[in-house]
């Protein structure tokens, strides 16, 4: 978030943008172009390279019912396309959630992990991997391959609710208390995950580590539909928080005087973040840094208005995940690098470059 002036003067709800900053239309067009370029680039790259013309041919055949079962069609439609769409949804959800959290906490260092979504998912997934077969042997038989996904999603929501309840006081939800509770619960979840790692066998340990580092390798059409649907619904709901968050940037007391239901906005932002990031983390593992990087970049070039920051962060997050995944699939063939490692390697230098270039606007 852009900081308040040093003299404490109030800023307008929709602050005027300097001429060098992008308009809403420019942000949307530029974001859409970036997503399109990233999607096309990632579509062609992989252990099995597919030319752009072959991709268009495959898509046309799929739409017209003219599929012939060629290798290009099988690889693209059954393996690569679900992976790309899941990456698109995951990146958009993480970027959008990061914008909401930074606006809610009025802190550019906030990210979705601050309310315990990722740590709760990690702890529940680790518990399912290490202890599930011992204490809940019926779950794999009943849920099949969805066991880990549902356990991680339930864990993310449970920890988020716990942190939210700990932040309650007589005056409502205190974001400062929420941040402190988040730090404590995240540390506790990390300790629990460390203990599970200690108990795990070598095979279980590899499963935990691979899941914690994030990957789109397990993408399938059912998970794409689930995560994509949740992210779309969460994105529409997030846009309704844009104007209230612009007012909350002035301070909660000022926002109340201007007629904003601050508590309702807090609950909505937290619920949207928990739902979107919980679903994403449950299906892809932990993908870090996207929710921190994307809102910063959009804010640096377009200003602090959340009507631009939220959709812009979603599109930039989607492009970042797609590009990182394309590198993860090709950098060390035939092996695959963890996606969470790549998002940090790709994102951190770019983020530092932007801070250096635009440090006067931060």
C-alpha positions, 0 to 999 in steps of 0.5 A, a space after each residue: 500500500 502507498 503510505 500516508 503523507 508524513 503530515 497525516 493529511 487525508 488522501 482521497 478515496 480514489 487518489 489521482 494518478 500521475 500521468 506516468 502511471 497506467 490507467 485501468 484500461 492500460 493495466 487490463 490490456 497489458 496484463 492480458 497481453 502478458 498472460 497471453 504471451 506467457 501462456 503461448 510460451 509455456 504451451 510450446 516448451 517442455 520435455 516434448 516440444 510442440 510447435 505453435 502451429 501444431 498447438 493451434 491445429 490441435 486446439 482446432 481439431 479439439 473444437 471441431 471434433 477432428 482429433 486423430 490421436 497423434 502424439 501432439 494431441 495426446 501430450 497437449 490435451 491430456 498433460 500440458 493443457 491441464 497443467 497450464 490452466 491450473 498454473 493460470 488459476 493458481 497464479 491469478 489466485 495468489 496474486 489477487 490474495 496478495 493484493 487483498 492482504 496488503 490492502 487489509 494490513 496496509 503493509 507492503 510486506 503482507 502476503 497470504 501466508 500471514 493468515 496461516 493458509 499455507 502453513 495450515 495446508 502444509 501441516 494437514 498434508 504432512 499429517 495425512 502423509 505420515 499418520 493417515 495410513 496409521 490412524 485414518 486408513 479408511 480415508 484413502 479408500 473412501 477419497 482416493 487421490 483426493 485425500 491429500 487435497 481435501 486434508 490440506 484444504 481443511 487444514 488451511 481453513 482451520 488455521 485461518 479461522 483460528 487466527 481470525 478468532 484470536 484476533 477478535 477483541 471488543 472493538 472488532 478484528 484487530 489486524 495487528 493482533 491477526 499479524 502476531 497470531 499469524 506469526 505464532 500459529 505459523 511457527 507452531 505449524 512449522 514445528 508440527 511439520 518438523 516433528 512429522 518430518 522426524 517421524 516420516 520414512 524416507 518415502 514419506 519424507 520425499 513426498 512431504 518435501 516435494 509437496 512443500 516445494 510446490 508443483 503443477 505436475 499433478 494437474 488433472 481436469 478435475 482439479 483444474 475445474 475445482 481451482 479455476 471455479 473457486 478462483 473465478 468466484 473469489 476474483 469477482 468477490 475480491 473486486 467488491 472489496 476494492 473501494 472499501 480497501 481504498 478508504 481503509 488505506 486512510 485508516 480504520 477510524 476515517 473509513 468508519 466515518 466515511 461509511 465503510 463497514 470495516 469489519 465486513 470488509 475484513 471478514 470478506 477479504 480474509 474469507 476470499 483469501 482463505 478460500 482461494 489460497 487454500 484450494 490452490 495450496 491443496 492442489 499445487 503445494 506451496 508456491 511462494 513469493 507470487 502473492 508478495 511480488 505481483 501487487 508490488 509490481 502493479 502498484 509501482 506502475 499503476 498506483 495504489 488504487 485497488 480497482 487496478 491492483 487486484 485485477 493487475 496482480 491476478 494477471 501478473 501472478 498468472 504470468 509469473 507462475 506460467 513462466 516459472 513452470 515452463 522453466 521448471 519443466 525444461 531446465 533439468 530435463 528429464 527431471 523437474 525443478 520444484 515450482 516454489 523454488 523457481 518462483 523465488 529465483 525468478 521473482 526475487 531478482 525482478 522484484 529487486 530490479 523494480 525496487 531499484 528502478 522505482 524506489 522513488 514511488 515506493 
